[in-house]
């Protein structure tokens, strides 16, 4: 892997909690719901959920720790909203991985074509 395409350890350390948080089905559903519906309280996010309100709260804490959601107080309720910068980070990481994969395929293609001659 060339130095220009190599991923630094600090980048991996930054990305790991982000993708770990998104790797859970319930958390991913919460992110998708917040993206589609906008800010919501824990109570409203718990409606029709397959897990308890307490479980939803714990999942939201994980998302918050990963920087994917932010919390504000409105009276007695905690309202959650997506943190677009962190979602942009996830997008950037995936694009970088995609470019690295394309480069690897290009190297393989060049190797195979050179080997055939």
C-alpha positions in Angstrom: 0.0 0.0 0.0 1.5 3.4 -0.9 2.1 6.0 1.7 -0.5 8.4 0.0 -3.3 5.9 0.3 -2.3 4.4 3.7 -4.7 5.1 6.5 -3.1 6.5 9.6 -3.7 4.8 13.0 -5.3 8.0 14.3 -7.8 7.9 11.4 -8.6 4.3 12.2 -9.0 5.1 15.9 -11.4 7.9 15.0 -13.4 5.8 12.5 -13.7 2.7 14.6 -16.3 4.0 17.2 -18.2 5.6 14.4 -18.7 2.4 12.4 -19.1 0.3 15.6 -22.0 2.6 16.6 -23.5 2.3 13.1 -22.9 -1.5 13.0 -25.8 -2.3 15.4 -29.3 -2.7 13.7 -31.2 -0.8 16.4 -28.7 2.1 16.3 -28.7 2.2 12.5 -32.5 2.3 12.6 -32.4 5.2 15.1 -30.0 7.1 12.8 -32.2 6.5 9.8 -35.3 7.6 11.7 -33.7 10.8 12.9 -32.5 11.5 9.3 -36.0 11.0 7.9 -38.0 12.6 10.7 -35.7 15.1 12.2 -35.1 15.8 16.0 -37.1 13.5 18.3 -37.4 12.8 22.0 -36.5 9.4 23.5 -40.2 8.9 24.2 -41.1 9.3 20.5 -38.2 7.2 19.4 -39.3 4.4 21.7 -42.8 4.2 20.1 -43.1 0.9 18.2 -39.5 0.0 19.0 -38.7 -3.7 19.6 -36.7 -2.8 22.6 -37.5 -0.9 25.8 -37.2 2.9 26.3 -34.2 2.2 28.5 -32.5 0.2 25.7 -33.2 3.0 23.3 -31.7 5.5 25.7 -28.5 3.3 26.0 -28.3 3.0 22.2 -28.6 6.8 21.9 -25.8 7.2 24.4 -23.6 5.1 22.2 -24.5 7.2 19.2 -23.8 10.3 21.2 -20.4 9.0 22.3 -19.5 8.3 18.7 -20.5 11.9 17.8 -23.4 10.8 15.6 -26.2 12.4 17.6 -26.4 15.4 19.9 -28.8 15.9 22.7 -30.6 19.0 24.0 -33.0 19.5 26.8 -36.5 20.8 26.1 -38.2 21.0 29.4 -38.1 17.6 31.0 -37.4 15.8 27.7 -34.1 15.1 26.0 -34.3 15.7 22.3 -31.9 14.0 19.9 -30.7 15.2 16.5 -28.2 13.9 14.0 -24.7 15.5 14.0 -24.2 16.1 10.3 -20.4 16.5 10.6 -19.9 13.0 11.9 -22.1 11.5 9.2 -20.0 13.4 6.7 -16.9 11.8 8.3 -18.5 8.3 7.7 -19.2 9.3 4.1 -15.6 10.5 3.7 -14.1 7.3 5.2 -16.3 5.1 2.9 -15.3 7.1 -0.2 -11.6 6.8 0.8 -12.0 3.0 1.2 -13.8 2.9 -2.2 -10.9 4.8 -3.9 -8.4 2.5 -2.3 -10.3 -0.6 -3.5 -10.5 0.9 -7.1 -6.7 1.4 -7.0 -6.2 -2.2 -5.8 -8.4 -3.5 -8.7 -6.4 -1.3 -11.1 -3.1 -2.7 -9.9 -4.5 -6.3 -10.2 -5.7 -5.6 -13.7 -2.3 -4.1 -14.7 -0.6 -7.2 -13.2 -2.8 -9.7 -15.0 -2.6 -7.9 -18.3 1.2 -7.7 -18.0 1.4 -11.3 -17.1 -0.6 -12.4 -20.1 1.9 -10.8 -22.6 
